[in-house]
């Protein structure tokens, strides 16, 4: 399981175009810890896994090989849904337009 | 994993408290869990003490509503937090392909991961510096354990074990059931003595001790009775000599069915002290002319 985690962590970090230092900064971990996780020298805690998966927008289950779905849709969409349930129609409209703009911006970058 | 190898649990618990700027007793494990986004729920009719569950970045801790004491409930949640905060525990927890892991916290397991989570729970709820500081203000013995248990809101058993681990006094704590040792922990001052034979798990409580007499009547345990006595150290530790230990025996009530014994040895004099004293006496008994001839140490 440790090898899967090491491979998937590196793959997800590269997909998000982050360096080990970027990821360390985003998670509050030491850069050496990220490096050790990717080489399999150290195993993470659940707390580390949660911080890493939040930063990389993947699920903990994907990182540790319990799910093969790399996409973050389920985790992020359920989070968005929770917030959306408490929003007014006007706010929902605003946030939908913002999301469209951000998605277009990302497509141009790629 | 030997008890001494739990430095990671100790360090991780200290780190958790430091990050949250928690520096007073009692520590609130429920608050720490909530701060991490972990839901804590009481579970009815649960056959185990606690459980950590996790899927898709969401974690929950469930603890049995059949746990009788607040101290034990807090320890159970802290134990599950240990599985959450300690490196490598995810492999142990999800080893069977499940999304949840059940634990029986409270020093009853021989599994190294469970023991490490117990060590984390003890270090989280009874942080070394705060515990030692509170410890130094009370005389050694059962009263100290009771006082610390109230301050930390931890069970007498968990407090007694931590007390043995951190005390600077020559004390030992022994848990027994049906006159058999369930656990035995001693403070560093006693561990350093090579001449002591330590009571092992499942060995018999020595005949002739107050604990042995106490355990012969089950009502003593069920009714949480207490007994105080003194015993020859030799009876407990097979070490010869005529030194005594004070022996306090307490029944922990019907839910646990355990007897807790606290032994406090007489202050120990180490060999270096005795040698130094002996040299001083020799010097006092010398004639002035002999003293003059003693080699000087600069």
Interface residues (C-beta under 8 A of the other chain):
Chain A: X1 X2 X42 X43 X44 X45 X46 X47 X48 X49 X50 X53 X54 X59 X60 X61 X64 X66 X67 X74 X75 X78
Chain B: X12 X36 X37 X52 X54 X55 X56 X57 X59 X83 X84 X85 X86 X87 X88 X89 X90 X91 X93 X94 X99
